Amino acid sequence: MIRVVLVDDQTLVRSGIRGLLDLTDDIRVVAEAEDGVGARQVLAQHGADVLLLDVRMPGCGGIELLRAPGCALPPAIVLTTFDDEDALFEAMRLGARGFVLKDISLERLADGIRAVAAGGTLFRPALTERIRASFERGPAAPGATPGYAPAGPLTQRETDVLALMAAGLSNAEIGVHLGASEGTVKNHVSSILSKLGVRDRVRAVLRGIELSLI
């Protein structure tokens, strides 16, 4: 069973998301909080595999919680009701594993939670297109390195893997899609991180978009 902690300041939103996830066989909301402070308290009491985290909340919002020093969090999917590119950039920079609008379907949200719980990400193509557009319009996202060039060119297969990472697929799912073993995909991912000079998948996706590799 995938254990989820849900953090949102709106009671109706929490109730709705919990009710939807209760319809699945393998995902359960084990605790709720209405802000980042409450989230830290319930996380200390309940084990969680995934954190569903609202961006904008009074007091301590989602970004503030992700930014808090010494705060060990489970993999986070950031929720919002509006299209906030600044929040997307910051959440990704701070290590969020996904970013979705609250009107996402149950099927896609459940699939995203499963992917993130398995070590993947939930940054769907529509979102990466908005990130790319933002890079083309103006300054790079926080944490980006202006003028950075890869340590070496990505192979076509590595580029394919990076694109599937951006679509939110786990290593196992990428392997199925490309007809490769999960171990081979892991090797490709390690090579991508090394060549792009980043330490995790989220930053690899950001760097790949910045460099127009995907």
C-alpha positions in Angstrom: 0.0 0.0 0.0 1.3 3.5 -0.9 1.0 5.8 2.0 0.3 9.5 1.2 0.3 12.6 3.4 -1.9 15.3 2.0 -1.2 18.9 2.8 -3.7 21.6 1.7 -5.3 24.5 3.5 -8.7 23.9 2.0 -10.7 21.2 3.8 -12.9 20.5 0.7 -9.9 20.0 -1.5 -8.4 17.5 1.0 -11.7 15.7 1.3 -12.1 15.4 -2.4 -8.6 14.1 -3.1 -8.8 11.7 -0.2 -12.2 10.4 -1.5 -10.8 9.9 -5.0 -7.7 8.1 -3.8 -9.9 5.8 -1.6 -11.3 4.5 -4.9 -7.9 3.0 -5.7 -6.8 -0.4 -4.4 -3.2 0.5 -3.6 -3.1 4.2 -2.4 -4.3 5.6 0.9 -4.1 9.0 2.5 -2.7 8.2 6.0 -2.6 11.8 7.4 -3.6 15.4 6.4 -2.3 18.8 7.4 -3.4 22.4 6.5 0.0 24.0 6.2 3.7 23.2 6.2 4.0 23.4 10.0 1.3 20.8 10.4 2.9 18.7 7.7 6.1 18.4 9.7 4.1 17.3 12.7 2.1 14.6 10.9 5.1 13.4 9.0 6.9 12.8 12.3 4.0 10.6 13.4 3.1 8.8 10.2 5.3 7.0 7.7 4.7 8.3 4.2 5.8 7.2 0.7 4.6 10.3 -1.1 3.8 13.9 0.0 1.0 15.7 -1.9 1.8 19.3 -1.2 -0.1 22.5 -2.0 2.0 25.4 -3.3 0.1 28.3 -1.7 -0.9 28.1 1.9 -1.1 30.7 4.7 1.9 30.7 6.9 4.2 27.9 5.7 3.3 27.0 2.1 4.7 24.1 0.0 7.7 25.9 -1.3 8.6 27.1 2.2 8.4 23.5 3.5 10.6 22.2 0.7 13.1 24.9 1.4 13.2 24.4 5.2 16.7 23.3 6.4 17.0 19.9 8.0 13.5 18.8 6.9 13.6 15.2 5.7 10.6 14.8 3.4 9.2 11.9 1.4 9.1 12.4 -2.4 6.8 15.3 -3.0 4.2 16.0 -5.7 3.3 19.7 -5.7 -0.3 20.6 -6.2 -1.7 23.9 -7.4 -5.0 25.3 -8.8 -3.3 27.6 -11.3 -0.5 27.7 -13.8 2.5 29.1 -11.7 5.8 28.7 -13.6 7.8 30.4 -10.8 6.5 27.8 -8.3 7.2 25.0 -10.8 10.8 26.1 -11.2 11.4 26.5 -7.5 9.7 23.3 -6.6 11.8 21.4 -9.1 15.0 23.1 -7.9 14.2 22.1 -4.3 13.7 18.5 -5.3 10.0 18.0 -5.8 9.3 14.9 -7.8 6.2 16.1 -9.5 4.0 19.1 -10.3 0.3 18.8 -11.2 -2.8 21.0 -11.4 -5.6 20.1 -9.0 -7.9 19.3 -11.8 -5.8 16.3 -12.8 -7.8 13.1 -13.3 -7.8 10.4 -10.7 -6.2 8.0 -13.1 -3.3 10.3 -13.9 -2.8 11.4 -10.3 -2.8 7.8 -9.1 -0.4 6.8 -11.8 1.8 9.7 -10.9 1.8 8.8 -7.2 2.7 5.2 -8.1 5.6 6.5 -10.4 6.9 8.8 -7.7 6.7 6.2 -5.0 8.7 3.9 -7.3 11.4 6.5 -7.7 10.2 8.2 -10.9 8.9 11.7 -11.5 5.6 13.3 -12.6 6.4 16.1 -15.0 4.1 15.6 -17.9 4.9 16.8 -21.5 2.5 19.7 -21.3 4.4 21.1 -18.3 7.8 20.6 -19.9 6.6 22.5 -22.9 5.7 25.4 -20.7 9.1 25.2 -19.1 10.8 25.3 -22.5 8.7 28.3 -23.5 9.7 30.1 -20.3 13.4 29.5 -21.0 13.0 30.8 -24.5 11.2 34.0 -23.2 13.6 35.0 -20.5 16.1 34.1 -17.8 16.8 30.5 -16.9 15.2 28.9 -14.0 16.7 29.3 -10.5 19.7 27.0 -10.1 20.4 26.9 -13.8 24.0 27.5 -15.0 24.1 30.1 -17.8 26.2 29.0 -20.8 26.6 25.5 -19.4 27.7 22.9 -22.0 27.4 19.2 -21.4 30.6 17.3 -20.5 29.9 15.2 -23.6 27.1 14.9 -26.2 24.2 12.6 -25.2 23.7 9.6 -27.5 20.3 9.2 -29.2 19.3 6.5 -26.7 20.3 8.8 -23.8 18.2 11.6 -25.3 15.3 9.2 -25.6 15.7 8.2 -22.0 15.9 11.8 -20.9 12.6 12.6 -22.7 10.9 9.7 -21.0 12.2 10.9 -17.7 10.7 14.3 -18.4 7.4 12.5 -19.1 7.4 11.0 -15.6 8.3 7.4 -16.4 10.3 5.2 -13.9 13.4 3.3 -15.0 11.3 0.1 -15.3 8.7 1.9 -17.4 11.4 3.4 -19.6 12.9 -0.1 -20.1 9.5 -1.5 -21.2 9.0 1.5 -23.6 12.5 1.1 -25.1 12.7 -2.7 -25.0 15.7 -2.5 -22.6 16.4 -4.0 -19.2 16.0 -1.8 -16.1 19.7 -2.1 -15.4 20.6 -0.8 -18.8 18.2 2.2 -18.2 19.9 2.9 -14.9 23.3 3.0 -16.7 21.9 5.4 -19.2 20.5 7.6 -16.4 23.9 7.6 -14.6 25.6 8.6 -17.9 23.0 11.4 -18.4 23.5 12.8 -14.9 27.3 12.7 -15.4 27.3 14.4 -18.8 24.8 17.1 -17.7 26.7 17.8 -14.5 23.6 17.3 -12.2 22.9 15.0 -9.2 19.3 13.9 -9.8 16.7 13.2 -12.4 14.7 16.5 -11.8 17.8 18.6 -12.4 18.6 16.5 -15.4 15.2 17.3 -16.9 15.6 21.0 -16.2 19.1 21.0 -17.7 17.9 19.1 -20.7 15.1 21.5 -21.4 17.5 24.5 -20.9 19.8 23.1 -23.5 16.9 22.2 -25.8 17.8 18.5 -25.7 14.2 17.5 -25.1 
